[in-house]
Amino acid sequence: MKIDFANLDKAYQEHSSEFEVAALDVMSSARYILGKDTDDLEASLQDYVKSDFALGVSSGTDALLLAMMALGIRGGDEIITTPFTFIATSETIACLGAKPVFVDIDESTFNIDVTLIEAAITAKTKAIMPVSLYGQMADMDAINEIARRHNLFVIEDAAQSFGALYKGKRSCSMSTVGCTSFFPAKPLGCFGDGGALFTQDQELYEKMKAMRVHGQVQRYTHKYIGMGGRLDNLQAAILNVKLKYYERDIERRQNIAKKYDELLSETISTPEIIKDRTSVYAQYTVRIKNREQVQENLKAAGIPTAVHYPIPMHLQECFSYLGHKKGDFPISETCADQVMSLPMNPYLTNEEIDYITTNLIKFL
Ligand SMILES: Cc1ncc(COP(=O)(O)O)c(C=O)c1O
């Protein structure tokens, strides 16, 4: 058997005629930059997330950058975040000259350990940036309460969690700004790069909207230093099709995760999904000790795997200037050594899941 990790091919095939009509419509109308498809998408995203404002942007990375630029984050500021994430989280902080201040993760969820945040706050701290890793939000009530007490912004890196719920509220709706990604392999992916920003603050929305187009408030009148951060209309048209089916895709992912859980939970440890939350399973990740060997054996059996992520941020060469060393964030380091993501996409069949889990257990 040969298993597909993300199955983007099937995601295209399933609605190919709708995608083709939508894309042709944009191409033939010559409406390439902003316009109706982006406006429609923003209205639908806003409605889906139950957020006051939504803004389509060029990627999840640019969403983070724009959010921080609009919040006035600059050189010398500190942002508290987790070292167990994709590079974009801390890279964008550093791009603005600010300092990523890491706190370790909670061993059960792999998300930021909220009990460690307060000790990391200094006079320079401006924001907390939790990452909703693998599709599950961090403890947002606790984070928002700390932020309120210390007058900090909260920026959710929701690149992996679009659609997830926390006490019935959607990811991206519970922070000063929520930032998501529509990278193709994300749970809601477009056919290239894309992302979105969400906020309840109109002034901030207006500022991010201007900054998305070089800080422009009228043609060639630039109020802010911004960037070229727009979502392509072509990608918006694709997302307008995909969003219609998104709840069903999430349900499929959750059913697949449940099946994995049933077959693996006796043998393998997986991140816990807290009772008041849901995960959209951007990844289904397990912890194992002999990872390299297992990955090799699975590969030979036609089962692709991935590691999200093998080196925590504080041990990356690009952050050596922060002066961290091995042992500073032990839970992140252990997880980085042990995590392995299994194929996860809405199209995995029961037969494929059985094949994956049987082989995995065999090779442990
Ligand atoms: C946690 C996290 N943050 C940020 C990003 C960046 O998103 P993008 O690839 O759309 O720039 C990603 C996506 O890979 C991610 O997983």
Ligand as a Chemical Component Dictionary entry (heavy atoms), coordinates in Angstrom:
data_LIG
# 
_chem_comp.id                   LIG 
_chem_comp.type                 NON-POLYMER 
_chem_comp.pdbx_formal_charge   0 
_chem_comp.three_letter_code    LIG 
# 
loop_
_chem_comp_atom.comp_id 
_chem_comp_atom.atom_id 
_chem_comp_atom.alt_atom_id 
_chem_comp_atom.type_symbol 
_chem_comp_atom.charge 
_chem_comp_atom.model_Cartn_x 
_chem_comp_atom.model_Cartn_y 
_chem_comp_atom.model_Cartn_z 
_chem_comp_atom.pdbx_ordinal 
LIG C1 C1 C 0 2.691 27.573 13.700 1  
LIG C2 C2 C 0 2.863 28.237 12.374 2  
LIG N1 N1 N 0 3.040 29.572 12.322 3  
LIG C3 C3 C 0 3.171 30.236 11.170 4  
LIG C4 C4 C 0 3.142 29.566 9.961  5  
LIG C5 C5 C 0 3.394 30.343 8.705  6  
LIG O1 O1 O 0 2.377 30.254 7.771  7  
LIG P1 P1 P 0 2.703 30.395 6.191  8  
LIG O2 O2 O 0 3.398 29.169 5.769  9  
LIG O3 O3 O 0 1.347 30.553 5.575  10 
LIG O4 O4 O 0 3.518 31.624 6.038  11 
LIG C6 C6 C 0 2.951 28.182 9.951  12 
LIG C7 C7 C 0 2.852 27.448 8.665  13 
LIG O5 O5 O 0 3.610 26.692 8.222  14 
LIG C8 C8 C 0 2.814 27.493 11.183 15 
LIG O6 O6 O 0 2.653 26.164 11.222 16 
# 
loop_
_chem_comp_bond.comp_id 
_chem_comp_bond.atom_id_1 
_chem_comp_bond.atom_id_2 
_chem_comp_bond.value_order 
_chem_comp_bond.pdbx_ordinal 
LIG C1 C2 SING 1  
LIG C2 N1 SING 2  
LIG C2 C8 DOUB 3  
LIG N1 C3 DOUB 4  
LIG C3 C4 SING 5  
LIG C4 C5 SING 6  
LIG C4 C6 DOUB 7  
LIG C5 O1 SING 8  
LIG O1 P1 SING 9  
LIG P1 O2 DOUB 10 
LIG P1 O3 SING 11 
LIG P1 O4 SING 12 
LIG C6 C7 SING 13 
LIG C6 C8 SING 14 
LIG C7 O5 DOUB 15 
LIG C8 O6 SING 16 
# 
